[in-house]
Amino acid sequence: MNKIRKIIPALDVKKLEEVVNLIKAVDQHPILYGYKIGFSLGLTYGLPKIVEAIRAISDKPVIYDHQKAATDIPDTGKLFALVMKESGVDEVILFPQAGPATLQAWVEALKEKELTVIVGGIMTHPKFVISEGGYIRDDGVWEMYRLSHSLGVDRFVVPLTKPEATRKLYAEAALDDGCVFYSPGYGKQGGDPQEFDFLRTHFLIIGRSLLQAANPLDYLSGVEKDLQRLK
């Protein structure tokens, strides 16, 4: 089975100038899939301005991570989807911890606006689900993925720091090779993509390691070589 592995820079900075300079430096690298933006840029400048700045340099997908979206009542999904559409982003990450009614309403609202939906349910850090000492039910997490998939979602966030939990949710939620997986946790958090050889299409979300690299282009080439050895 041919594997597809790409990198998504997580642009978790406050200065737009840093974003522009990084994208100018790395955008032509073939290992890149797109760019993830979050609350720091969104709240500082507003999403339309950020997307406009990225679009002036790159035509790669822009992914918005609200950290964490879909934790409100179902009725706010349409408003959120409208804001996302008007901002110009291509893909939106949801962590629908507010329950199945919110999950379904927000997924449907985003799909109605022809936005790509990505759903996550488990995070990279320790003590998140109950089995780790956290607050979220383990089987509740699997249900987030399972229900999302039944609604036509085929893109999911899975933590690179938790390969066994990812294997379990892959089976419990009846996911398949047609799905695309986005994984934070590479670099500073110590996640190992080699533990995820059961995923056909796997995008690594890389933040601090890339942002702090002396030469981001060389860093990406190094990661590309490491990923090629896994095939």
C-alpha positions as protocol buffer text, in pm:
chain_id: "A"
residue {
  index: 1
  type: MET
  ca { x: 0 y: 0 z: 0 }
}
residue {
  index: 2
  type: ASN
  ca { x: 144 y: 336 z: -106 }
}
residue {
  index: 3
  type: LYS
  ca { x: 165 y: 581 z: 182 }
}
residue {
  index: 4
  type: ILE
  ca { x: 104 y: 954 z: 153 }
}
residue {
  index: 5
  type: ARG
  ca { x: 284 y: 1164 z: 412 }
}
residue {
  index: 6
  type: LYS
  ca { x: 287 y: 1543 z: 419 }
}
residue {
  index: 7
  type: ILE
  ca { x: 363 y: 1824 z: 663 }
}
residue {
  index: 8
  type: ILE
  ca { x: 139 y: 2105 z: 786 }
}
residue {
  index: 9
  type: PRO
  ca { x: 311 y: 2396 z: 964 }
}
residue {
  index: 10
  type: ALA
  ca { x: 117 y: 2509 z: 1272 }
}
residue {
  index: 11
  type: LEU
  ca { x: 147 y: 2887 z: 1258 }
}
residue {
  index: 12
  type: ASP
  ca { x: 96 y: 2946 z: 1629 }
}
residue {
  index: 13
  type: VAL
  ca { x: 263 y: 3287 z: 1648 }
}
residue {
  index: 14
  type: LYS
  ca { x: 140 y: 3642 z: 1710 }
}
residue {
  index: 15
  type: LYS
  ca { x: 323 y: 3834 z: 1438 }
}
residue {
  index: 16
  type: LEU
  ca { x: 192 y: 3824 z: 1082 }
}
residue {
  index: 17
  type: GLU
  ca { x: 538 y: 3911 z: 956 }
}
residue {
  index: 18
  type: GLU
  ca { x: 670 y: 3579 z: 1091 }
}
residue {
  index: 19
  type: VAL
  ca { x: 400 y: 3391 z: 901 }
}
residue {
  index: 20
  type: VAL
  ca { x: 473 y: 3572 z: 575 }
}
residue {
  index: 21
  type: ASN
  ca { x: 849 y: 3519 z: 604 }
}
residue {
  index: 22
  type: LEU
  ca { x: 812 y: 3148 z: 684 }
}
residue {
  index: 23
  type: ILE
  ca { x: 572 y: 3078 z: 399 }
}
residue {
  index: 24
  type: LYS
  ca { x: 792 y: 3267 z: 153 }
}
residue {
  index: 25
  type: ALA
  ca { x: 1084 y: 3050 z: 264 }
}
residue {
  index: 26
  type: VAL
  ca { x: 917 y: 2708 z: 250 }
}
residue {
  index: 27
  type: ASP
  ca { x: 606 y: 2716 z: 32 }
}
residue {
  index: 28
  type: GLN
  ca { x: 759 y: 2544 z: -271 }
}
residue {
  index: 29
  type: HIS
  ca { x: 878 y: 2243 z: -71 }
}
residue {
  index: 30
  type: PRO
  ca { x: 695 y: 1933 z: -202 }
}
residue {
  index: 31
  type: ILE
  ca { x: 644 y: 1786 z: 145 }
}
residue {
  index: 32
  type: LEU
  ca { x: 403 y: 2065 z: 243 }
}
residue {
  index: 33
  type: TYR
  ca { x: 27 y: 2010 z: 230 }
}
residue {
  index: 34
  type: GLY
  ca { x: -109 y: 2336 z: 374 }
}
residue {
  index: 35
  type: TYR
  ca { x: -96 y: 2576 z: 670 }
}
residue {
  index: 36
  type: LYS
  ca { x: -280 y: 2562 z: 1005 }
}
residue {
  index: 37
  type: ILE
  ca { x: -374 y: 2887 z: 1175 }
}
residue {
  index: 38
  type: GLY
  ca { x: -522 y: 2922 z: 1521 }
}
residue {
  index: 39
  type: PHE
  ca { x: -645 y: 3163 z: 1784 }
}
residue {
  index: 40
  type: SER
  ca { x: -323 y: 3363 z: 1822 }
}
residue {
  index: 41
  type: LEU
  ca { x: -332 y: 3496 z: 1467 }
}
residue {
  index: 42
  type: GLY
  ca { x: -711 y: 3494 z: 1439 }
}
residue {
  index: 43
  type: LEU
  ca { x: -768 y: 3701 z: 1751 }
}
residue {
  index: 44
  type: THR
  ca { x: -479 y: 3937 z: 1681 }
}
residue {
  index: 45
  type: TYR
  ca { x: -556 y: 4023 z: 1318 }
}
residue {
  index: 46
  type: GLY
  ca { x: -885 y: 3860 z: 1220 }
}
residue {
  index: 47
  type: LEU
  ca { x: -908 y: 3557 z: 992 }
}
residue {
  index: 48
  type: PRO
  ca { x: -978 y: 3741 z: 664 }
}
residue {
  index: 49
  type: LYS
  ca { x: -656 y: 3940 z: 694 }
}
residue {
  index: 50
  type: ILE
  ca { x: -452 y: 3628 z: 776 }
}
residue {
  index: 51
  type: VAL
  ca { x: -597 y: 3432 z: 486 }
}
residue {
  index: 52
  type: GLU
  ca { x: -542 y: 3724 z: 249 }
}
residue {
  index: 53
  type: ALA
  ca { x: -175 y: 3743 z: 351 }
}
residue {
  index: 54
  type: ILE
  ca { x: -127 y: 3368 z: 300 }
}
residue {
  index: 55
  type: ARG
  ca { x: -313 y: 3370 z: -33 }
}
residue {
  index: 56
  type: ALA
  ca { x: -76 y: 3639 z: -164 }
}
residue {
  index: 57
  type: ILE
  ca { x: 205 y: 3385 z: -135 }
}
residue {
  index: 58
  type: SER
  ca { x: 52 y: 3037 z: -149 }
}
residue {
  index: 59
  type: ASP
  ca { x: -239 y: 2847 z: -300 }
}
residue {
  index: 60
  type: LYS
  ca { x: -211 y: 2562 z: -48 }
}
residue {
  index: 61
  type: PRO
  ca { x: -506 y: 2485 z: 182 }
}
residue {
  index: 62
  type: VAL
  ca { x: -553 y: 2709 z: 485 }
}
residue {
  index: 63
  type: ILE
  ca { x: -680 y: 2515 z: 787 }
}
residue {
  index: 64
  type: TYR
  ca { x: -841 y: 2690 z: 1082 }
}
residue {
  index: 65
  type: ASP
  ca { x: -810 y: 2536 z: 1428 }
}
residue {
  index: 66
  type: HIS
  ca { x: -1036 y: 2719 z: 1675 }
}
residue {
  index: 67
  type: GLN
  ca { x: -895 y: 2529 z: 1977 }
}
residue {
  index: 68
  type: LYS
  ca { x: -1164 y: 2391 z: 2021 }
}
residue {
  index: 69
  type: ALA
  ca { x: -1460 y: 2444 z: 1790 }
}
residue {
  index: 70
  type: ALA
  ca { x: -1801 y: 2273 z: 1822 }
}
residue {
  index: 71
  type: THR
  ca { x: -1820 y: 2311 z: 2199 }
}
residue {
  index: 72
  type: ASP
  ca { x: -2123 y: 2540 z: 2183 }
}
residue {
  index: 73
  type: ILE
  ca { x: -2494 y: 2478 z: 2128 }
}
residue {
  index: 74
  type: PRO
  ca { x: -2602 y: 2328 z: 1793 }
}
residue {
  index: 75
  type: ASP
  ca { x: -2767 y: 2648 z: 1668 }
}
residue {
  index: 76
  type: THR
  ca { x: -2439 y: 2843 z: 1657 }
}
residue {
  index: 77
  type: GLY
  ca { x: -2296 y: 2607 z: 1394 }
}
residue {
  index: 78
  type: LYS
  ca { x: -2447 y: 2802 z: 1104 }
}
residue {
  index: 79
  type: LEU
  ca { x: -2297 y: 3130 z: 1226 }
}
residue {
  index: 80
  type: PHE
  ca { x: -1957 y: 2969 z: 1274 }
}
residue {
  index: 81
  type: ALA
  ca { x: -1974 y: 2817 z: 925 }
}
residue {
  index: 82
  type: LEU
  ca { x: -2065 y: 3153 z: 773 }
}
residue {
  index: 83
  type: VAL
  ca { x: -1770 y: 3323 z: 943 }
}
residue {
  index: 84
  type: MET
  ca { x: -1538 y: 3046 z: 823 }
}
residue {
  index: 85
  type: LYS
  ca { x: -1664 y: 3073 z: 466 }
}
residue {
  index: 86
  type: GLU
  ca { x: -1637 y: 3451 z: 455 }
}
residue {
  index: 87
  type: SER
  ca { x: -1286 y: 3440 z: 602 }
}
residue {
  index: 88
  type: GLY
  ca { x: -1163 y: 3234 z: 307 }
}
residue {
  index: 89
  type: VAL
  ca { x: -1030 y: 2931 z: 493 }
}
residue {
  index: 90
  type: ASP
  ca { x: -1049 y: 2592 z: 320 }
}
residue {
  index: 91
  type: GLU
  ca { x: -1063 y: 2344 z: 607 }
}
residue {
  index: 92
  type: VAL
  ca { x: -1188 y: 2365 z: 966 }
}
residue {
  index: 93
  type: ILE
  ca { x: -1095 y: 2152 z: 1268 }
}
residue {
  index: 94
  type: LEU
  ca { x: -1370 y: 2062 z: 1516 }
}
residue {
  index: 95
  type: PHE
  ca { x: -1339 y: 1899 z: 1858 }
}
residue {
  index: 96
  type: PRO
  ca { x: -1712 y: 1836 z: 1923 }
}
residue {
  index: 97
  type: GLN
  ca { x: -1704 y: 1780 z: 2298 }
}
residue {
  index: 98
  type: ALA
  ca { x: -2047 y: 1942 z: 2345 }
}
residue {
  index: 99
  type: GLY
  ca { x: -2223 y: 1622 z: 2235 }
}
residue {
  index: 100
  type: PRO
  ca { x: -2370 y: 1454 z: 1927 }
}
residue {
  index: 101
  type: ALA
  ca { x: -2635 y: 1719 z: 1854 }
}
residue {
  index: 102
  type: THR
  ca { x: -2370 y: 1990 z: 1828 }
}
residue {
  index: 103
  type: LEU
  ca { x: -2140 y: 1761 z: 1630 }
}
residue {
  index: 104
  type: GLN
  ca { x: -2406 y: 1688 z: 1370 }
}
residue {
  index: 105
  type: ALA
  ca { x: -2526 y: 2049 z: 1343 }
}
residue {
  index: 106
  type: TRP
  ca { x: -2179 y: 2195 z: 1305 }
}
residue {
  index: 107
  type: VAL
  ca { x: -2061 y: 1932 z: 1056 }
}
residue {
  index: 108
  type: GLU
  ca { x: -2372 y: 1985 z: 844 }
}
residue {
  index: 109
  type: ALA
  ca { x: -2339 y: 2364 z: 860 }
}
residue {
  index: 110
  type: LEU
  ca { x: -1977 y: 2354 z: 743 }
}
residue {
  index: 111
  type: LYS
  ca { x: -2054 y: 2106 z: 467 }
}
residue {
  index: 112
  type: GLU
  ca { x: -2341 y: 2330 z: 351 }
}
residue {
  index: 113
  type: LYS
  ca { x: -2082 y: 2605 z: 302 }
}
residue {
  index: 114
  type: GLU
  ca { x: -1861 y: 2359 z: 109 }
}
residue {
  index: 115
  type: LEU
  ca { x: -1584 y: 2365 z: 368 }
}
residue {
  index: 116
  type: THR
  ca { x: -1370 y: 2060 z: 443 }
}
residue {
  index: 117
  type: VAL
  ca { x: -1442 y: 1929 z: 793 }
}
residue {
  index: 118
  type: ILE
  ca { x: -1173 y: 1772 z: 1012 }
}
residue {
  index: 119
  type: VAL
  ca { x: -1280 y: 1617 z: 1343 }
}
residue {
  index: 120
  type: GLY
  ca { x: -1065 y: 1542 z: 1645 }
}
residue {
  index: 121
  type: GLY
  ca { x: -1155 y: 1396 z: 1980 }
}
residue {
  index: 122
  type: ILE
  ca { x: -833 y: 1310 z: 2162 }
}
residue {
  index: 123
  type: MET
  ca { x: -538 y: 1537 z: 2235 }
}
residue {
  index: 124
  type: THR
  ca { x: -162 y: 1487 z: 2258 }
}
residue {
  index: 125
  type: HIS
  ca { x: -109 y: 1566 z: 2624 }
}
residue {
  index: 126
  type: PRO
  ca { x: -142 y: 1324 z: 2921 }
}
residue {
  index: 127
  type: LYS
  ca { x: -451 y: 1306 z: 3144 }
}
residue {
  index: 128
  type: PHE
  ca { x: -704 y: 1384 z: 2872 }
}
residue {
  index: 129
  type: VAL
  ca { x: -936 y: 1081 z: 2868 }
}
residue {
  index: 130
  type: ILE
  ca { x: -1053 y: 903 z: 3184 }
}
residue {
  index: 131
  type: SER
  ca { x: -822 y: 605 z: 3133 }
}
residue {
  index: 132
  type: GLU
  ca { x: -529 y: 850 z: 3153 }
}
residue {
  index: 133
  type: GLY
  ca { x: -667 y: 1032 z: 3458 }
}
residue {
  index: 134
  type: GLY
  ca { x: -854 y: 1297 z: 3258 }
}
residue {
  index: 135
  type: TYR
  ca { x: -1216 y: 1409 z: 3234 }
}
residue {
  index: 136
  type: ILE
  ca { x: -1333 y: 1285 z: 2892 }
}
residue {
  index: 137
  type: ARG
  ca { x: -1485 y: 934 z: 2857 }
}
residue {
  index: 138
  type: ASP
  ca { x: -1277 y: 709 z: 2632 }
}
residue {
  index: 139
  type: ASP
  ca { x: -1579 y: 563 z: 2456 }
}
residue {
  index: 140
  type: GLY
  ca { x: -1719 y: 915 z: 2414 }
}
residue {
  index: 141
  type: VAL
  ca { x: -1409 y: 1001 z: 2212 }
}
residue {
  index: 142
  type: TRP
  ca { x: -1452 y: 698 z: 1986 }
}
residue {
  index: 143
  type: GLU
  ca { x: -1816 y: 799 z: 1933 }
}
residue {
  index: 144
  type: MET
  ca { x: -1711 y: 1146 z: 1814 }
}
residue {
  index: 145
  type: TYR
  ca { x: -1510 y: 986 z: 1534 }
}
residue {
  index: 146
  type: ARG
  ca { x: -1769 y: 720 z: 1459 }
}
residue {
  index: 147
  type: LEU
  ca { x: -2060 y: 965 z: 1429 }
}
residue {
  index: 148
  type: SER
  ca { x: -1850 y: 1208 z: 1225 }
}
residue {
  index: 149
  type: HIS
  ca { x: -1758 y: 934 z: 982 }
}
residue {
  index: 150
  type: SER
  ca { x: -2124 y: 833 z: 946 }
}
residue {
  index: 151
  type: LEU
  ca { x: -2198 y: 1199 z: 854 }
}
residue {
  index: 152
  type: GLY
  ca { x: -1949 y: 1184 z: 569 }
}
residue {
  index: 153
  type: VAL
  ca { x: -1641 y: 1321 z: 744 }
}
residue {
  index: 154
  type: ASP
  ca { x: -1324 y: 1146 z: 626 }
}
residue {
  index: 155
  type: ARG
  ca { x: -1057 y: 1366 z: 784 }
}
residue {
  index: 156
  type: PHE
  ca { x: -954 y: 1328 z: 1147 }
}
residue {
  index: 157
  type: VAL
  ca { x: -706 y: 1461 z: 1403 }
}
residue {
  index: 158
  type: VAL
  ca { x: -516 y: 1189 z: 1588 }
}
residue {
  index: 159
  type: PRO
  ca { x: -230 y: 1253 z: 1837 }
}
residue {
  index: 160
  type: LEU
  ca { x: 115 y: 1139 z: 1731 }
}
residue {
  index: 161
  type: THR
  ca { x: 201 y: 1089 z: 2098 }
}
residue {
  index: 162
  type: LYS
  ca { x: -66 y: 819 z: 2141 }
}
residue {
  index: 163
  type: PRO
  ca { x: -29 y: 545 z: 1879 }
}
residue {
  index: 164
  type: GLU
  ca { x: -213 y: 277 z: 2077 }
}
residue {
  index: 165
  type: ALA
  ca { x: -510 y: 502 z: 2146 }
}
residue {
  index: 166
  type: THR
  ca { x: -518 y: 589 z: 1776 }
}
residue {
  index: 167
  type: ARG
  ca { x: -514 y: 221 z: 1677 }
}
residue {
  index: 168
  type: LYS
  ca { x: -806 y: 160 z: 1909 }
}
residue {
  index: 169
  type: LEU
  ca { x: -1015 y: 451 z: 1783 }
}
residue {
  index: 170
  type: TYR
  ca { x: -936 y: 352 z: 1422 }
}
residue {
  index: 171
  type: ALA
  ca { x: -1094 y: 15 z: 1493 }
}
residue {
  index: 172
  type: GLU
  ca { x: -1373 y: 135 z: 1725 }
}
residue {
  index: 173
  type: ALA
  ca { x: -1488 y: 409 z: 1487 }
}
residue {
  index: 174
  type: ALA
  ca { x: -1465 y: 180 z: 1181 }
}
residue {
  index: 175
  type: LEU
  ca { x: -1229 y: 413 z: 994 }
}
residue {
  index: 176
  type: ASP
  ca { x: -1057 y: 302 z: 674 }
}
residue {
  index: 177
  type: ASP
  ca { x: -784 y: 370 z: 416 }
}
residue {
  index: 178
  type: GLY
  ca { x: -1001 y: 637 z: 253 }
}
residue {
  index: 179
  type: CYS
  ca { x: -959 y: 860 z: 558 }
}
residue {
  index: 180
  type: VAL
  ca { x: -697 y: 1133 z: 596 }
}
residue {
  index: 181
  type: PHE
  ca { x: -530 y: 1180 z: 934 }
}
residue {
  index: 182
  type: TYR
  ca { x: -374 y: 1497 z: 1079 }
}
residue {
  index: 183
  type: SER
  ca { x: -134 y: 1451 z: 1369 }
}
residue {
  index: 184
  type: PRO
  ca { x: 8 y: 1709 z: 1609 }
}
residue {
  index: 185
  type: GLY
  ca { x: 284 y: 1594 z: 1840 }
}
residue {
  index: 186
  type: TYR
  ca { x: 594 y: 1570 z: 1618 }
}
residue {
  index: 187
  type: GLY
  ca { x: 922 y: 1724 z: 1734 }
}
residue {
  index: 188
  type: LYS
  ca { x: 904 y: 1887 z: 2078 }
}
residue {
  index: 189
  type: GLN
  ca { x: 632 y: 1646 z: 2199 }
}
residue {
  index: 190
  type: GLY
  ca { x: 823 y: 1339 z: 2083 }
}
residue {
  index: 191
  type: GLY
  ca { x: 566 y: 1168 z: 1862 }
}
residue {
  index: 192
  type: ASP
  ca { x: 698 y: 899 z: 1625 }
}
residue {
  index: 193
  type: PRO
  ca { x: 528 y: 862 z: 1283 }
}
residue {
  index: 194
  type: GLN
  ca { x: 674 y: 513 z: 1249 }
}
residue {
  index: 195
  type: GLU
  ca { x: 417 y: 397 z: 1505 }
}
residue {
  index: 196
  type: PHE
  ca { x: 139 y: 495 z: 1262 }
}
residue {
  index: 197
  type: ASP
  ca { x: 223 y: 269 z: 968 }
}
residue {
  index: 198
  type: PHE
  ca { x: -141 y: 152 z: 962 }
}
residue {
  index: 199
  type: LEU
  ca { x: -249 y: 494 z: 828 }
}
residue {
  index: 200
  type: ARG
  ca { x: -239 y: 534 z: 451 }
}
residue {
  index: 201
  type: THR
  ca { x: -262 y: 916 z: 433 }
}
residue {
  index: 202
  type: HIS
  ca { x: -97 y: 1092 z: 724 }
}
residue {
  index: 203
  type: PHE
  ca { x: -23 y: 1464 z: 763 }
}
residue {
  index: 204
  type: LEU
  ca { x: 212 y: 1574 z: 1043 }
}
residue {
  index: 205
  type: ILE
  ca { x: 128 y: 1906 z: 1206 }
}
residue {
  index: 206
  type: ILE
  ca { x: 457 y: 2063 z: 1312 }
}
residue {
  index: 207
  type: GLY
  ca { x: 480 y: 2381 z: 1516 }
}
residue {
  index: 208
  type: ARG
  ca { x: 764 y: 2482 z: 1744 }
}
residue {
  index: 209
  type: SER
  ca { x: 1032 y: 2262 z: 1589 }
}
residue {
  index: 210
  type: LEU
  ca { x: 979 y: 2420 z: 1249 }
}
residue {
  index: 211
  type: LEU
  ca { x: 912 y: 2774 z: 1370 }
}
residue {
  index: 212
  type: GLN
  ca { x: 1230 y: 2775 z: 1578 }
}
residue {
  index: 213
  type: ALA
  ca { x: 1452 y: 2609 z: 1316 }
}
residue {
  index: 214
  type: ALA
  ca { x: 1756 y: 2810 z: 1208 }
}
residue {
  index: 215
  type: ASN
  ca { x: 1679 y: 2711 z: 847 }
}
residue {
  index: 216
  type: PRO
  ca { x: 1315 y: 2601 z: 806 }
}
residue {
  index: 217
  type: LEU
  ca { x: 1370 y: 2474 z: 452 }
}
residue {
  index: 218
  type: ASP
  ca { x: 1655 y: 2248 z: 562 }
}
residue {
  index: 219
  type: TYR
  ca { x: 1443 y: 2131 z: 855 }
}
residue {
  index: 220
  type: LEU
  ca { x: 1162 y: 2028 z: 621 }
}
residue {
  index: 221
  type: SER
  ca { x: 1406 y: 1840 z: 398 }
}
residue {
  index: 222
  type: GLY
  ca { x: 1534 y: 1653 z: 701 }
}
residue {
  index: 223
  type: VAL
  ca { x: 1182 y: 1553 z: 804 }
}
residue {
  index: 224
  type: GLU
  ca { x: 1108 y: 1448 z: 445 }
}
residue {
  index: 225
  type: LYS
  ca { x: 1408 y: 1214 z: 445 }
}
residue {
  index: 226
  type: ASP
  ca { x: 1298 y: 1063 z: 777 }
}
residue {
  index: 227
  type: LEU
  ca { x: 947 y: 1001 z: 641 }
}
residue {
  index: 228
  type: GLN
  ca { x: 1081 y: 847 z: 321 }
}
residue {
  index: 229
  type: ARG
  ca { x: 1267 y: 588 z: 526 }
}
residue {
  index: 230
  type: LEU
  ca { x: 936 y: 469 z: 667 }
}
residue {
  index: 231
  type: LYS
  ca { x: 800 y: 355 z: 330 }
}
